[in-house]
Each structure stands twice: as C-alpha cells, then as structure tokens.
Amino acid sequence: MKTGFGWIEIGDHRYDHDIIIHTDGTVTKRKKKLSKPMKEEFGHTPLSHEELAVLKDEGPEIIYIGTGQYGDLPLTPEAEELLESFHSVLRPTPDILPEIEGERKKFLAIIHVTC
C-alpha cells in the first residue's frame, strides 16, 4: 500500500477518494454524504457514527481509521464513543498503512486520503 495527498494505492489499484477496506478484503468508497451535514460544525466532513453502522454488520476484531495525510479527520463524539467499544487504532493514514498490511485479524479500515 502507498498513499499521498488525495490518493491511496492498494495492489495495482489507485483510489482518488476515501475508502473502506471491508472484513472480506473488498474495497468501497467511503460514504461521506452520511456525515456531510456536520461539515460546517467540524470545519471538515467528520467521521460520524452513521458511517460506522457498517461495523455492526461486519463484526471486525479490529478497526483501523486512517485520519488523513496530516491526521486532521475529525470524529463526532458519537463516533468516538462507538469506537471505544471496539479495538480501534486511529493514526494518520501514512502511519497506519504498515499496520494494516501486517494485520492477521479480521479487520475493517476507513481511510481518509486528504488532510
């Protein structure tokens, strides 16, 4: 995996948007529109508990949140509270990728690719 401002590469595929790596290894686009109404309050579209609803369905052993190239992705208080009930790792995106690559447990990752 490689990343830079505004992109992430996984294998031979380059994504120019935020992604979710699901527990089965598939990759989908992060559904930021669920959190967009909170953008003004947080100064940036935050990660909200609405986006984290996927956790209930997938039941990961560990959750990785790549908080952006500079670690600036805000989380809503409800998202922070929900993540406390899971084994969660939050770090800037470039710092978290090596951990994800070496993970052997069932995991889900939400990766922010800008700020």
Backbone as XML, in Angstrom:
<?xml version="1.0"?>
<chain id="A" units="angstrom">
  <residue number="1" name="MET">
    <atom name="N" x="0.839" y="-1.190" z="0.000"/>
    <atom name="CA" x="0.000" y="0.000" z="0.000"/>
    <atom name="C" x="0.876" y="1.241" z="0.000"/>
  </residue>
  <residue number="2" name="LYS">
    <atom name="N" x="0.429" y="2.235" z="-0.755"/>
    <atom name="CA" x="1.108" y="3.530" z="-0.793"/>
    <atom name="C" x="0.043" y="4.614" z="-0.746"/>
  </residue>
  <residue number="3" name="THR">
    <atom name="N" x="0.425" y="5.782" z="-0.251"/>
    <atom name="CA" x="-0.519" y="6.890" z="-0.195"/>
    <atom name="C" x="0.211" y="8.216" z="-0.358"/>
  </residue>
  <residue number="4" name="GLY">
    <atom name="N" x="-0.527" y="9.192" z="-0.793"/>
    <atom name="CA" x="-0.082" y="10.572" z="-0.888"/>
    <atom name="C" x="-1.333" y="11.433" z="-0.773"/>
  </residue>
  <residue number="5" name="PHE">
    <atom name="N" x="-1.179" y="12.720" z="-0.791"/>
    <atom name="CA" x="-2.332" y="13.592" z="-0.603"/>
    <atom name="C" x="-3.366" y="13.360" z="-1.709"/>
  </residue>
  <residue number="6" name="GLY">
    <atom name="N" x="-4.532" y="12.861" z="-1.320"/>
    <atom name="CA" x="-5.629" y="12.663" z="-2.250"/>
    <atom name="C" x="-5.699" y="11.304" z="-2.921"/>
  </residue>
  <residue number="7" name="TRP">
    <atom name="N" x="-4.816" y="10.362" z="-2.537"/>
    <atom name="CA" x="-4.856" y="9.044" z="-3.164"/>
    <atom name="C" x="-4.291" y="7.960" z="-2.259"/>
  </residue>
  <residue number="8" name="ILE">
    <atom name="N" x="-4.674" y="6.733" z="-2.585"/>
    <atom name="CA" x="-4.121" y="5.550" z="-1.939"/>
    <atom name="C" x="-4.047" y="4.452" z="-2.997"/>
  </residue>
  <residue number="9" name="GLU">
    <atom name="N" x="-2.976" y="3.675" z="-2.967"/>
    <atom name="CA" x="-2.824" y="2.530" z="-3.858"/>
    <atom name="C" x="-2.857" y="1.256" z="-3.024"/>
  </residue>
  <residue number="10" name="ILE">
    <atom name="N" x="-3.683" y="0.333" z="-3.482"/>
    <atom name="CA" x="-3.762" y="-0.991" z="-2.868"/>
    <atom name="C" x="-3.570" y="-1.985" z="-4.003"/>
  </residue>
  <residue number="11" name="GLY">
    <atom name="N" x="-2.480" y="-2.703" z="-3.942"/>
    <atom name="CA" x="-2.151" y="-3.590" z="-5.054"/>
    <atom name="C" x="-1.940" y="-2.759" z="-6.307"/>
  </residue>
  <residue number="12" name="ASP">
    <atom name="N" x="-2.606" y="-3.129" z="-7.373"/>
    <atom name="CA" x="-2.478" y="-2.415" z="-8.642"/>
    <atom name="C" x="-3.546" y="-1.351" z="-8.835"/>
  </residue>
  <residue number="13" name="HIS">
    <atom name="N" x="-4.366" y="-1.119" z="-7.825"/>
    <atom name="CA" x="-5.473" y="-0.177" z="-7.985"/>
    <atom name="C" x="-5.216" y="1.107" z="-7.201"/>
  </residue>
  <residue number="14" name="ARG">
    <atom name="N" x="-5.471" y="2.228" z="-7.856"/>
    <atom name="CA" x="-5.319" y="3.541" z="-7.219"/>
    <atom name="C" x="-6.704" y="4.137" z="-6.998"/>
  </residue>
  <residue number="15" name="TYR">
    <atom name="N" x="-6.927" y="4.615" z="-5.779"/>
    <atom name="CA" x="-8.187" y="5.266" z="-5.420"/>
    <atom name="C" x="-7.907" y="6.735" z="-5.154"/>
  </residue>
  <residue number="16" name="ASP">
    <atom name="N" x="-8.728" y="7.597" z="-5.737"/>
    <atom name="CA" x="-8.587" y="9.041" z="-5.551"/>
    <atom name="C" x="-9.691" y="9.583" z="-4.658"/>
  </residue>
  <residue number="17" name="HIS">
    <atom name="N" x="-10.102" y="8.778" z="-3.686"/>
    <atom name="CA" x="-11.152" y="9.147" z="-2.733"/>
    <atom name="C" x="-10.977" y="8.303" z="-1.474"/>
  </residue>
  <residue number="18" name="ASP">
    <atom name="N" x="-11.657" y="8.687" z="-0.418"/>
    <atom name="CA" x="-11.628" y="7.920" z="0.823"/>
    <atom name="C" x="-12.222" y="6.533" z="0.566"/>
  </residue>
  <residue number="19" name="ILE">
    <atom name="N" x="-11.705" y="5.559" z="1.295"/>
    <atom name="CA" x="-12.152" y="4.180" z="1.081"/>
    <atom name="C" x="-12.464" y="3.474" z="2.393"/>
  </residue>
  <residue number="20" name="ILE">
    <atom name="N" x="-13.164" y="2.357" z="2.245"/>
    <atom name="CA" x="-13.354" y="1.397" z="3.326"/>
    <atom name="C" x="-12.792" y="0.071" z="2.829"/>
  </residue>
  <residue number="21" name="ILE">
    <atom name="N" x="-11.927" y="-0.527" z="3.628"/>
    <atom name="CA" x="-11.478" y="-1.883" z="3.360"/>
    <atom name="C" x="-12.307" y="-2.767" z="4.280"/>
  </residue>
  <residue number="22" name="HIS">
    <atom name="N" x="-13.153" y="-3.581" z="3.691"/>
    <atom name="CA" x="-14.085" y="-4.405" z="4.453"/>
    <atom name="C" x="-13.410" y="-5.670" z="4.978"/>
  </residue>
  <residue number="23" name="THR">
    <atom name="N" x="-14.091" y="-6.342" z="5.895"/>
    <atom name="CA" x="-13.523" y="-7.533" z="6.527"/>
    <atom name="C" x="-13.254" y="-8.655" z="5.529"/>
  </residue>
  <residue number="24" name="ASP">
    <atom name="N" x="-13.942" y="-8.655" z="4.395"/>
    <atom name="CA" x="-13.691" y="-9.685" z="3.380"/>
    <atom name="C" x="-12.622" y="-9.258" z="2.374"/>
  </residue>
  <residue number="25" name="GLY">
    <atom name="N" x="-12.009" y="-8.076" z="2.607"/>
    <atom name="CA" x="-10.942" y="-7.596" z="1.742"/>
    <atom name="C" x="-11.403" y="-6.722" z="0.584"/>
  </residue>
  <residue number="26" name="THR">
    <atom name="N" x="-12.710" y="-6.625" z="0.378"/>
    <atom name="CA" x="-13.190" y="-5.750" z="-0.692"/>
    <atom name="C" x="-13.006" y="-4.292" z="-0.293"/>
  </residue>
  <residue number="27" name="VAL">
    <atom name="N" x="-12.938" y="-3.429" z="-1.296"/>
    <atom name="CA" x="-12.730" y="-2.000" z="-1.077"/>
    <atom name="C" x="-13.905" y="-1.251" z="-1.701"/>
  </residue>
  <residue number="28" name="THR">
    <atom name="N" x="-14.493" y="-0.335" z="-0.913"/>
    <atom name="CA" x="-15.564" y="0.510" z="-1.422"/>
    <atom name="C" x="-15.262" y="1.963" z="-1.076"/>
  </residue>
  <residue number="29" name="LYS">
    <atom name="N" x="-15.959" y="2.843" z="-1.743"/>
    <atom name="CA" x="-15.829" y="4.269" z="-1.482"/>
    <atom name="C" x="-16.496" y="4.600" z="-0.147"/>
  </residue>
  <residue number="30" name="ARG">
    <atom name="N" x="-15.842" y="5.414" z="0.660"/>
    <atom name="CA" x="-16.417" y="5.883" z="1.918"/>
    <atom name="C" x="-17.654" y="6.726" z="1.611"/>
  </residue>
  <residue number="31" name="LYS">
    <atom name="N" x="-18.722" y="6.497" z="2.342"/>
    <atom name="CA" x="-19.975" y="7.213" z="2.127"/>
    <atom name="C" x="-20.019" y="8.477" z="2.973"/>
  </residue>
  <residue number="32" name="LYS">
    <atom name="N" x="-19.211" y="9.463" z="2.571"/>
    <atom name="CA" x="-19.092" y="10.713" z="3.320"/>
    <atom name="C" x="-20.397" y="11.502" z="3.362"/>
  </residue>
  <residue number="33" name="LYS">
    <atom name="N" x="-21.291" y="11.262" z="2.402"/>
    <atom name="CA" x="-22.530" y="12.038" z="2.379"/>
    <atom name="C" x="-23.349" y="11.829" z="3.654"/>
  </residue>
  <residue number="34" name="LEU">
    <atom name="N" x="-23.144" y="10.717" z="4.332"/>
    <atom name="CA" x="-23.838" y="10.477" z="5.599"/>
    <atom name="C" x="-23.413" y="11.488" z="6.665"/>
  </residue>
  <residue number="35" name="SER">
    <atom name="N" x="-22.197" y="12.002" z="6.538"/>
    <atom name="CA" x="-21.641" y="12.929" z="7.529"/>
    <atom name="C" x="-21.590" y="14.374" z="7.040"/>
  </residue>
  <residue number="36" name="LYS">
    <atom name="N" x="-21.857" y="14.604" z="5.767"/>
    <atom name="CA" x="-21.752" y="15.948" z="5.173"/>
    <atom name="C" x="-22.531" y="17.025" z="5.930"/>
  </residue>
  <residue number="37" name="PRO">
    <atom name="N" x="-23.742" y="16.733" z="6.451"/>
    <atom name="CA" x="-24.469" y="17.785" z="7.159"/>
    <atom name="C" x="-23.716" y="18.370" z="8.364"/>
  </residue>
  <residue number="38" name="MET">
    <atom name="N" x="-22.704" y="17.669" z="8.850"/>
    <atom name="CA" x="-21.938" y="18.116" z="10.016"/>
    <atom name="C" x="-20.670" y="18.873" z="9.640"/>
  </residue>
  <residue number="39" name="LYS">
    <atom name="N" x="-20.431" y="19.055" z="8.349"/>
    <atom name="CA" x="-19.192" y="19.678" z="7.880"/>
    <atom name="C" x="-18.983" y="21.073" z="8.468"/>
  </residue>
  <residue number="40" name="GLU">
    <atom name="N" x="-20.013" y="21.886" z="8.470"/>
    <atom name="CA" x="-19.866" y="23.253" z="8.979"/>
    <atom name="C" x="-19.489" y="23.258" z="10.463"/>
  </residue>
  <residue number="41" name="GLU">
    <atom name="N" x="-20.101" y="22.387" z="11.225"/>
    <atom name="CA" x="-19.831" y="22.304" z="12.670"/>
    <atom name="C" x="-18.389" y="21.901" z="12.971"/>
  </residue>
  <residue number="42" name="PHE">
    <atom name="N" x="-17.829" y="21.009" z="12.138"/>
    <atom name="CA" x="-16.492" y="20.470" z="12.388"/>
    <atom name="C" x="-15.404" y="21.109" z="11.523"/>
  </residue>
  <residue number="43" name="GLY">
    <atom name="N" x="-15.798" y="21.931" z="10.540"/>
    <atom name="CA" x="-14.829" y="22.563" z="9.661"/>
    <atom name="C" x="-14.297" y="21.628" z="8.588"/>
  </residue>
  <residue number="44" name="HIS">
    <atom name="N" x="-14.796" y="20.419" z="8.571"/>
    <atom name="CA" x="-14.393" y="19.375" z="7.631"/>
    <atom name="C" x="-15.430" y="18.272" z="7.786"/>
  </residue>
  <residue number="45" name="THR">
    <atom name="N" x="-15.696" y="17.505" z="6.762"/>
    <atom name="CA" x="-16.648" y="16.404" z="6.914"/>
    <atom name="C" x="-16.067" y="15.394" z="7.902"/>
  </residue>
  <residue number="46" name="PRO">
    <atom name="N" x="-16.726" y="15.217" z="9.050"/>
    <atom name="CA" x="-16.185" y="14.306" z="10.066"/>
    <atom name="C" x="-16.519" y="12.848" z="9.756"/>
  </residue>
  <residue number="47" name="LEU">
    <atom name="N" x="-15.935" y="11.957" z="10.505"/>
    <atom name="CA" x="-16.357" y="10.569" z="10.518"/>
    <atom name="C" x="-17.431" y="10.490" z="11.594"/>
  </residue>
  <residue number="48" name="SER">
    <atom name="N" x="-18.617" y="10.071" z="11.213"/>
    <atom name="CA" x="-19.736" y="10.047" z="12.154"/>
    <atom name="C" x="-20.177" y="8.611" z="12.443"/>
  </residue>
  <residue number="49" name="HIS">
    <atom name="N" x="-20.994" y="8.481" z="13.476"/>
    <atom name="CA" x="-21.492" y="7.149" z="13.825"/>
    <atom name="C" x="-22.384" y="6.581" z="12.724"/>
  </residue>
  <residue number="50" name="GLU">
    <atom name="N" x="-22.998" y="7.435" z="11.909"/>
    <atom name="CA" x="-23.798" y="6.933" z="10.787"/>
    <atom name="C" x="-22.932" y="6.131" z="9.819"/>
  </residue>
  <residue number="51" name="GLU">
    <atom name="N" x="-21.729" y="6.607" z="9.584"/>
    <atom name="CA" x="-20.820" y="5.879" z="8.703"/>
    <atom name="C" x="-20.323" y="4.577" z="9.334"/>
  </residue>
  <residue number="52" name="LEU">
    <atom name="N" x="-20.310" y="4.538" z="10.643"/>
    <atom name="CA" x="-19.787" y="3.371" z="11.353"/>
    <atom name="C" x="-20.823" y="2.261" z="11.524"/>
  </residue>
  <residue number="53" name="ALA">
    <atom name="N" x="-22.023" y="2.462" z="10.986"/>
    <atom name="CA" x="-23.057" y="1.428" z="11.071"/>
    <atom name="C" x="-22.579" y="0.116" z="10.437"/>
  </residue>
  <residue number="54" name="VAL">
    <atom name="N" x="-21.667" y="0.209" z="9.484"/>
    <atom name="CA" x="-21.104" y="-0.962" z="8.824"/>
    <atom name="C" x="-20.439" y="-1.913" z="9.826"/>
  </residue>
  <residue number="55" name="LEU">
    <atom name="N" x="-19.995" y="-1.405" z="10.943"/>
    <atom name="CA" x="-19.311" y="-2.237" z="11.938"/>
    <atom name="C" x="-20.218" y="-3.324" z="12.489"/>
  </residue>
  <residue number="56" name="LYS">
    <atom name="N" x="-21.474" y="-2.984" z="12.692"/>
    <atom name="CA" x="-22.422" y="-3.951" z="13.248"/>
    <atom name="C" x="-22.580" y="-5.150" z="12.314"/>
  </residue>
  <residue number="57" name="ASP">
    <atom name="N" x="-22.650" y="-4.896" z="11.024"/>
    <atom name="CA" x="-22.845" y="-5.969" z="10.048"/>
    <atom name="C" x="-21.596" y="-6.820" z="9.852"/>
  </residue>
  <residue number="58" name="GLU">
    <atom name="N" x="-20.429" y="-6.201" z="9.939"/>
    <atom name="CA" x="-19.193" y="-6.919" z="9.608"/>
    <atom name="C" x="-18.475" y="-7.527" z="10.810"/>
  </residue>
  <residue number="59" name="GLY">
    <atom name="N" x="-18.674" y="-6.987" z="11.998"/>
    <atom name="CA" x="-18.082" y="-7.551" z="13.199"/>
    <atom name="C" x="-16.578" y="-7.720" z="13.177"/>
  </residue>
  <residue number="60" name="PRO">
    <atom name="N" x="-15.821" y="-6.663" z="12.869"/>
    <atom name="CA" x="-14.365" y="-6.799" z="12.825"/>
    <atom name="C" x="-13.765" y="-6.996" z="14.225"/>
  </residue>
  <residue number="61" name="GLU">
    <atom name="N" x="-12.618" y="-7.660" z="14.263"/>
    <atom name="CA" x="-11.882" y="-7.803" z="15.516"/>
    <atom name="C" x="-11.118" y="-6.529" z="15.830"/>
  </residue>
  <residue number="62" name="ILE">
    <atom name="N" x="-10.761" y="-5.790" z="14.787"/>
    <atom name="CA" x="-10.006" y="-4.561" z="14.960"/>
    <atom name="C" x="-10.444" y="-3.575" z="13.870"/>
  </residue>
  <residue number="63" name="ILE">
    <atom name="N" x="-10.448" y="-2.303" z="14.225"/>
    <atom name="CA" x="-10.833" y="-1.254" z="13.294"/>
    <atom name="C" x="-9.666" y="-0.288" z="13.161"/>
  </residue>
  <residue number="64" name="TYR">
    <atom name="N" x="-9.325" y="0.012" z="11.926"/>
    <atom name="CA" x="-8.291" y="0.998" z="11.633"/>
    <atom name="C" x="-8.955" y="2.228" z="11.027"/>
  </residue>
  <residue number="65" name="ILE">
    <atom name="N" x="-8.603" y="3.384" z="11.546"/>
    <atom name="CA" x="-9.062" y="4.646" z="10.989"/>
    <atom name="C" x="-7.825" y="5.430" z="10.563"/>
  </residue>
  <residue number="66" name="GLY">
    <atom name="N" x="-7.662" y="5.579" z="9.257"/>
    <atom name="CA" x="-6.595" y="6.415" z="8.724"/>
    <atom name="C" x="-7.127" y="7.839" z="8.694"/>
  </residue>
  <residue number="67" name="THR">
    <atom name="N" x="-6.588" y="8.699" z="9.526"/>
    <atom name="CA" x="-7.155" y="10.034" z="9.750"/>
    <atom name="C" x="-6.650" y="11.096" z="8.778"/>
  </residue>
  <residue number="68" name="GLY">
    <atom name="N" x="-6.094" y="10.676" z="7.653"/>
    <atom name="CA" x="-5.639" y="11.623" z="6.638"/>
    <atom name="C" x="-4.136" y="11.789" z="6.645"/>
  </residue>
  <residue number="69" name="GLN">
    <atom name="N" x="-3.639" y="12.447" z="5.629"/>
    <atom name="CA" x="-2.198" y="12.611" z="5.471"/>
    <atom name="C" x="-1.559" y="13.347" z="6.647"/>
  </residue>
  <residue number="70" name="TYR">
    <atom name="N" x="-2.305" y="14.252" z="7.267"/>
    <atom name="CA" x="-1.787" y="15.031" z="8.400"/>
    <atom name="C" x="-2.535" y="14.720" z="9.692"/>
  </residue>
  <residue number="71" name="GLY">
    <atom name="N" x="-3.426" y="13.733" z="9.642"/>
    <atom name="CA" x="-4.159" y="13.322" z="10.837"/>
    <atom name="C" x="-5.276" y="14.255" z="11.245"/>
  </residue>
  <residue number="72" name="ASP">
    <atom name="N" x="-5.863" y="14.970" z="10.283"/>
    <atom name="CA" x="-6.842" y="16.003" z="10.614"/>
    <atom name="C" x="-8.305" y="15.594" z="10.492"/>
  </residue>
  <residue number="73" name="LEU">
    <atom name="N" x="-8.610" y="14.338" z="10.195"/>
    <atom name="CA" x="-10.004" y="13.914" z="10.087"/>
    <atom name="C" x="-10.678" y="14.002" z="11.450"/>
  </residue>
  <residue number="74" name="PRO">
    <atom name="N" x="-11.713" y="14.859" z="11.587"/>
    <atom name="CA" x="-12.409" y="14.919" z="12.867"/>
    <atom name="C" x="-13.392" y="13.754" z="13.017"/>
  </residue>
  <residue number="75" name="LEU">
    <atom name="N" x="-13.645" y="13.387" z="14.256"/>
    <atom name="CA" x="-14.639" y="12.373" z="14.578"/>
    <atom name="C" x="-15.708" y="13.021" z="15.443"/>
  </residue>
  <residue number="76" name="THR">
    <atom name="N" x="-16.946" y="12.647" z="15.201"/>
    <atom name="CA" x="-18.008" y="13.159" z="16.062"/>
    <atom name="C" x="-17.886" y="12.475" z="17.427"/>
  </residue>
  <residue number="77" name="PRO">
    <atom name="N" x="-18.400" y="13.100" z="18.475"/>
    <atom name="CA" x="-18.359" y="12.453" z="19.802"/>
    <atom name="C" x="-19.032" y="11.079" z="19.788"/>
  </residue>
  <residue number="78" name="GLU">
    <atom name="N" x="-20.118" y="10.946" z="19.030"/>
    <atom name="CA" x="-20.806" y="9.652" z="18.952"/>
    <atom name="C" x="-19.946" y="8.601" z="18.274"/>
  </residue>
  <residue number="79" name="ALA">
    <atom name="N" x="-19.186" y="9.005" z="17.261"/>
    <atom name="CA" x="-18.274" y="8.068" z="16.597"/>
    <atom name="C" x="-17.167" y="7.642" z="17.553"/>
  </residue>
  <residue number="80" name="GLU">
    <atom name="N" x="-16.616" y="8.599" z="18.286"/>
    <atom name="CA" x="-15.572" y="8.267" z="19.258"/>
    <atom name="C" x="-16.091" y="7.280" z="20.293"/>
  </residue>
  <residue number="81" name="GLU">
    <atom name="N" x="-17.303" y="7.510" z="20.767"/>
    <atom name="CA" x="-17.897" y="6.627" z="21.769"/>
    <atom name="C" x="-18.101" y="5.223" z="21.204"/>
  </residue>
  <residue number="82" name="LEU">
    <atom name="N" x="-18.598" y="5.140" z="19.991"/>
    <atom name="CA" x="-18.802" y="3.835" z="19.364"/>
    <atom name="C" x="-17.473" y="3.102" z="19.176"/>
  </residue>
  <residue number="83" name="LEU">
    <atom name="N" x="-16.456" y="3.803" z="18.744"/>
    <atom name="CA" x="-15.159" y="3.171" z="18.519"/>
    <atom name="C" x="-14.521" y="2.671" z="19.812"/>
  </residue>
  <residue number="84" name="GLU">
    <atom name="N" x="-14.888" y="3.269" z="20.943"/>
    <atom name="CA" x="-14.358" y="2.806" z="22.233"/>
    <atom name="C" x="-14.819" y="1.398" z="22.569"/>
  </residue>
  <residue number="85" name="SER">
    <atom name="N" x="-15.917" y="0.942" z="21.964"/>
    <atom name="CA" x="-16.411" y="-0.406" z="22.255"/>
    <atom name="C" x="-15.737" y="-1.462" z="21.373"/>
  </residue>
  <residue number="86" name="PHE">
    <atom name="N" x="-14.819" y="-1.050" z="20.522"/>
    <atom name="CA" x="-14.058" y="-1.948" z="19.642"/>
    <atom name="C" x="-12.567" y="-1.738" z="19.899"/>
  </residue>
  <residue number="87" name="HIS">
    <atom name="N" x="-11.761" y="-2.693" z="19.465"/>
    <atom name="CA" x="-10.316" y="-2.479" z="19.440"/>
    <atom name="C" x="-10.075" y="-1.596" z="18.222"/>
  </residue>
  <residue number="88" name="SER">
    <atom name="N" x="-9.765" y="-0.344" z="18.451"/>
    <atom name="CA" x="-9.629" y="0.635" z="17.375"/>
    <atom name="C" x="-8.250" y="1.273" z="17.388"/>
  </residue>
  <residue number="89" name="VAL">
    <atom name="N" x="-7.730" y="1.515" z="16.192"/>
    <atom name="CA" x="-6.441" y="2.179" z="16.023"/>
    <atom name="C" x="-6.671" y="3.372" z="15.104"/>
  </residue>
  <residue number="90" name="LEU">
    <atom name="N" x="-6.366" y="4.566" z="15.591"/>
    <atom name="CA" x="-6.515" y="5.791" z="14.816"/>
    <atom name="C" x="-5.151" y="6.436" z="14.679"/>
  </residue>
  <residue number="91" name="ARG">
    <atom name="N" x="-4.731" y="6.631" z="13.438"/>
    <atom name="CA" x="-3.440" y="7.265" z="13.165"/>
    <atom name="C" x="-3.517" y="7.959" z="11.811"/>
  </residue>
  <residue number="92" name="PRO">
    <atom name="N" x="-2.587" y="8.882" z="11.558"/>
    <atom name="CA" x="-2.520" y="9.450" z="10.209"/>
    <atom name="C" x="-2.377" y="8.318" z="9.176"/>
  </residue>
  <residue number="93" name="THR">
    <atom name="N" x="-2.984" y="8.518" z="8.042"/>
    <atom name="CA" x="-3.019" y="7.477" z="7.008"/>
    <atom name="C" x="-1.644" y="6.906" z="6.667"/>
  </residue>
  <residue number="94" name="PRO">
    <atom name="N" x="-0.613" y="7.713" z="6.418"/>
    <atom name="CA" x="0.692" y="7.100" z="6.078"/>
    <atom name="C" x="1.248" y="6.211" z="7.190"/>
  </residue>
  <residue number="95" name="ASP">
    <atom name="N" x="0.942" y="6.538" z="8.439"/>
    <atom name="CA" x="1.463" y="5.780" z="9.575"/>
    <atom name="C" x="0.709" y="4.478" z="9.818"/>
  </residue>
  <residue number="96" name="ILE">
    <atom name="N" x="-0.553" y="4.431" z="9.415"/>
    <atom name="CA" x="-1.374" y="3.260" z="9.725"/>
    <atom name="C" x="-1.264" y="2.159" z="8.674"/>
  </residue>
  <residue number="97" name="LEU">
    <atom name="N" x="-0.858" y="2.515" z="7.457"/>
    <atom name="CA" x="-0.809" y="1.519" z="6.381"/>
    <atom name="C" x="0.079" y="0.319" z="6.689"/>
  </residue>
  <residue number="98" name="PRO">
    <atom name="N" x="1.275" y="0.498" z="7.269"/>
    <atom name="CA" x="2.086" y="-0.690" z="7.581"/>
    <atom name="C" x="1.398" y="-1.626" z="8.584"/>
  </residue>
  <residue number="99" name="GLU">
    <atom name="N" x="0.644" y="-1.066" z="9.513"/>
    <atom name="CA" x="-0.081" y="-1.907" z="10.472"/>
    <atom name="C" x="-1.165" y="-2.720" z="9.777"/>
  </residue>
  <residue number="100" name="ILE">
    <atom name="N" x="-1.879" y="-2.074" z="8.864"/>
    <atom name="CA" x="-2.939" y="-2.767" z="8.131"/>
    <atom name="C" x="-2.345" y="-3.895" z="7.292"/>
  </residue>
  <residue number="101" name="GLU">
    <atom name="N" x="-1.242" y="-3.617" z="6.618"/>
    <atom name="CA" x="-0.625" y="-4.637" z="5.756"/>
    <atom name="C" x="-0.214" y="-5.876" z="6.532"/>
  </residue>
  <residue number="102" name="GLY">
    <atom name="N" x="0.185" y="-5.714" z="7.785"/>
    <atom name="CA" x="0.623" y="-6.851" z="8.579"/>
    <atom name="C" x="-0.469" y="-7.487" z="9.422"/>
  </residue>
  <residue number="103" name="GLU">
    <atom name="N" x="-1.671" y="-6.964" z="9.361"/>
    <atom name="CA" x="-2.758" y="-7.452" z="10.231"/>
    <atom name="C" x="-3.230" y="-8.837" z="9.818"/>
  </residue>
  <residue number="104" name="ARG">
    <atom name="N" x="-3.355" y="-9.717" z="10.791"/>
    <atom name="CA" x="-3.843" y="-11.078" z="10.541"/>
    <atom name="C" x="-5.265" y="-11.274" z="11.075"/>
  </residue>
  <residue number="105" name="LYS">
    <atom name="N" x="-5.715" y="-10.385" z="11.940"/>
    <atom name="CA" x="-7.072" y="-10.480" z="12.482"/>
    <atom name="C" x="-8.076" y="-9.946" z="11.462"/>
  </residue>
  <residue number="106" name="LYS">
    <atom name="N" x="-9.341" y="-10.279" z="11.686"/>
    <atom name="CA" x="-10.429" y="-9.767" z="10.841"/>
    <atom name="C" x="-10.564" y="-8.273" z="11.128"/>
  </residue>
  <residue number="107" name="PHE">
    <atom name="N" x="-10.301" y="-7.445" z="10.112"/>
    <atom name="CA" x="-10.311" y="-6.008" z="10.342"/>
    <atom name="C" x="-11.167" y="-5.267" z="9.323"/>
  </residue>
  <residue number="108" name="LEU">
    <atom name="N" x="-11.521" y="-4.058" z="9.685"/>
    <atom name="CA" x="-12.160" y="-3.106" z="8.791"/>
    <atom name="C" x="-11.349" y="-1.836" z="8.899"/>
  </residue>
  <residue number="109" name="ALA">
    <atom name="N" x="-11.121" y="-1.177" z="7.764"/>
    <atom name="CA" x="-10.347" y="0.067" z="7.773"/>
    <atom name="C" x="-11.102" y="1.151" z="7.025"/>
  </residue>
  <residue number="110" name="ILE">
    <atom name="N" x="-11.137" y="2.326" z="7.607"/>
    <atom name="CA" x="-11.678" y="3.513" z="6.958"/>
    <atom name="C" x="-10.496" y="4.444" z="6.750"/>
  </residue>
  <residue number="111" name="ILE">
    <atom name="N" x="-10.244" y="4.774" z="5.490"/>
    <atom name="CA" x="-9.043" y="5.510" z="5.156"/>
    <atom name="C" x="-9.403" y="6.845" z="4.519"/>
  </residue>
  <residue number="112" name="HIS">
    <atom name="N" x="-8.978" y="7.928" z="5.187"/>
    <atom name="CA" x="-9.146" y="9.294" z="4.663"/>
    <atom name="C" x="-7.858" y="9.637" z="3.925"/>
  </residue>
  <residue number="113" name="VAL">
    <atom name="N" x="-7.986" y="10.170" z="2.685"/>
    <atom name="CA" x="-6.789" y="10.357" z="1.863"/>
    <atom name="C" x="-6.321" y="11.790" z="1.717"/>
  </residue>
  <residue number="114" name="THR">
    <atom name="N" x="-7.069" y="12.769" z="2.257"/>
    <atom name="CA" x="-6.584" y="14.141" z="2.189"/>
    <atom name="C" x="-6.137" y="14.576" z="3.583"/>
  </residue>
  <residue number="115" name="CYS">
    <atom name="N" x="-6.405" y="15.755" z="3.950"/>
    <atom name="CA" x="-5.891" y="16.393" z="5.174"/>
    <atom name="C" x="-5.689" y="15.435" z="6.315"/>
  </residue>
</chain>
